[in-house]
Amino acid sequence: MSSHRTETARRRTFAIVSHPDAGKTTLTEKLLLFGGAIQMAGSVKSRKAARHATSDWMALEKERGISVTSSVMQFPYGGKIVNLLDTPGHADFSEDTYRVLTAVDSALMVIDCAKGVEERTIKLMEVCRLRTTPIMTFINKLDREGRSPLELFDEVESVLGIQCAPITWPIGMGKRLKGVYHLVRDEVYLYEAGKNYERQDAKVLKGLDHPELEAALGAEALSELRDELELVTGAVEPFDPAQYLAGKQTPVFFGSAVNNFGVQLLLDFFVEHAPGPQPRATTTREVDADEEKLSGFVFKIQANMDPAHRDRVAFMRVCSGTYSAGMKMLQTRTGKDVRIANALTFMASDRDIVDTAYPGDVIGLHNHGTISIGDTFTEGEALNFTGIPNFAPELFRRARLRDPLKMKALQKGLAQLSEEGATQFFRPLMSNDLILGAVGVLQFDVVAYRLKDEYGVEAAFDNVTVATARWIYCDDEKMLEQFREKNAQHLALDASGALVYLAPTRVNLQLTQERWPDVTFAATREHA
Ligand code: G4P
């Protein structure tokens, strides 16, 4: 195999999906710990404040270094190179999360054993389903009382529509937690509490007939376990790699992230079975990871990582070929060649200049406002990767300046912050208003704060009568012109200059759509 193929085959790129509080941050820490990427768990921790309150989020943003370097975490494990892409925790950042999920090859779902399947998990799983992303499941907080495993399986199967195949099985729960049984390895792993900051090399006993097992679990627990396993193996399907890769079955692990328990079993199985870099669709053809020529797409932009330098970083997933420092890449949207000398890679606690990157890896490109989410880069071919959505915002506000002389700075700030994709910025054709759209209400606070902090502009956001937005497309130039004339008072341009209909009410939108059957009103804009 060529070294490109070998390196590609080693990559495992994934994201964790969960409802807030299920333990995503804790599990991330532990995975990094096992991967040797961090010596002491704890560095990822502060991000979790994000979901609690705006003020926490602000304080947190000051520690931008942490939240940024943890956007992409790469570590070697079991002969593979694992890339863990972070997804924002707060529900208001769900659009970002969707886009991160377009850049992974598989996902890991974390479920709280007491709470079961929660609302955010359902939404995120819908996204995974759209792309038939293979999913592994970690049922967390086994050190607390939770629901019975079979009840949880039923819920996952009925609510999420995916079959569960247990790989590990809990022996007790809460105070009675004794360990887990590994169904594939036929081994019992004993649980020891309170080992959260070091590797837990749990005691392993081979086979359910191991002579020490009765002493370790107690006679009652052991016979209960045997009975349960007999029942379980009759009731559930065994792990089937093909079904997993097709997104139809999820291998399930039980454990306690905070106690380092069951995590390494998950990671071992993950590097063995999770898919490597998958082919990706473009507008013209499918691109295979083994192709020699470089291609990739931008799925995330983070602005003002260092406010003093206004530096912005575009995160590009490599889809094929090899990136090497100093190479020239074609930005297909603009048709321009750009030389990339100093792309970043993101180790868990540091950023470094990367010399080479392979399919599945993510590199950070310095961006001076010329790169947008969804942009494709290649070694010359005019490709455009598809499927990186921009959702119509649900909430709208008009930006109002406290100091009218700061108009320029306000416009610039709104435009640059909307490049990150969390908010969208509209300029109506008929007025000088600046309208901001967002998927969640927290975002207006965040933007107001960042405008002040990073651009020195004090702005407030007022209500505005916009119910929803639709991107307008029409092949017939003449009709489009007529449409513009007749509806100018509701039309605006988004940050990229695309035409958008800002509907004052849903009824208005419906009527307008009926009146203009040949005009397309799109609820998402595909980037690129
Ligand atoms: P998130 O990123 O999914 O939102 O969850 P996070 O890891 O922040 O975990 C949420 C809470 O659950 C934290 O407690 C965390 O310590 C706890 N937790 C995570 N894994 C386990 C587990 O295996 N068992 C138990 N019992 N708790 C777990 P917190 O009180 O919010 O924070 P902290 O003060 O304990 O750090």
Residues whose N, C-alpha, C, O or C-beta is under 5 A from the ligand:
A	BS01	G4P	H19 P20 D21 A22 G23 K24 T25 T26 L27 K48 N140 K141 L142 D143 R144 G255 S256 A257 V258 N259
